[in-house]
Amino acid sequence: MLPDAVATIRLISKESGKLEAVACRNLDEAEWRAANSGSLHEFAKIVLENKIPLTVANAQTDPRNDKREFAKRFGLVSYLGIPLVAKDQLLGLIAFYTKEEHAFNDDEIEFLRTLAGQSAIAIQNAKFYEETRRSEAEISALHTLTVAATQSLDLDVILHQTIQKITQLFHFDLTRVFLFNAEMTELGVKAAFEARPEFWREASYFRRGESLVGWVAETGRAFVSADIAHDPRYWEMSGNHGASQAGAHFLAMFPIKTKLRAWGVLVCAGTLPRLLKANEINLLESMTNQIGIAVENSTLYQQTAAKAKDLATLYSVAGIASESLDINVVLKKTMEKLLAIFNFDAARIYLCNEDSGDLRLVTHYGIPPGVPLVAVYKAGEGRLGRAIETGEAMYVDDMATDTLYNKLAYNKNMLKAGFHSSFLIPLRDRGEELGVMNFLGKERNHFSEVYIQLI
């Protein structure tokens, strides 16, 4: 991302509590280590004390920098310092220096902050290994998941490997991964291992905040019970008591999350009571961290692919404008193209009359013969007039049940014609309102934020 930049990592020593130089890039390591062997410089103090990124336009002239001579010597100009934090534990900081003055924008900072968060998780995993001397099987499992999470975008494969490794290590009778849907309204099973599937009949889907699974996802807090039969938390928070009905005694749930958001829940259960040791809980939490990274990477990739598709869509629509100078031809072709892209069934376009300010019908497509079409709307009249007046998009999932539609609709002819969903989008250029385009669908349609933004 910053190919000519200098990067350094320093970590807090558990023994001394001091910040120690660990690694650098594009910088003489011996001289860097020597320069950082003494007291903590002011930039690092600010980052560590506040636990938020710090940007500095010019490290050579900033009065807070007590290492200005070092910066001048190696040509280090702009600075970005980011704390390395995992599970609310401050591990150290990663710093970036550019050789020319560079204003780090929000996207760069957020990307590098996410990178730092993933690095912090990896560092913490390494420290945890050194401190607890995990078994060879545990190291192998975590390594497999880490590699899969960072190198593969096939989420189904990663989750299958996760379930397999967890089952091998802990010998659970049930292991499930619940993930949120795109709308973040429901958690559903995305991967599962069940020793005796016929006994596990608890719900495969939970609404946001519903039951224990929903609570863990919502709060980001784990739930671990050695025996739910004698745990009042379970009986109070579990909705249908499905795990108990299936014969489970041991039950543990861990949130799957990253810095970006909560993604889901890992559920583990057993037919016998079981007390998880601290190192086992830590290992399971590390595994859920890797699952979170995998889900995040897969989601970001899908979003990038979707954006590429969106751009292709926009270019295909924009290209129509260059095919003709006849506005009626351009509007008709644009309308037909958009109908095909968004799977609407009909559309109509009204343009503003420069003299009267009225909206006048100029073209339409897909509306059944005999359906009366209003030729002229005054500004503020009906939903179309309201859209041009407010300059805001108006969309209705189902005109038959939408209260606002029934209040504002001029004559409800489109509903009477068998259409249910409606999307009104003002046409404007450089602040000037030009008209309104109306898409209509025969099916009820839930308009997502991404869908709305693309239209």
Summary of the structure (lengths in Angstrom):
residues: 455
radius of gyration: 29.1
end to end distance: 31.1
largest distance: 85.6
contacts: 1375
relative contact order: 0.07
helix: 42%
strand: 24%
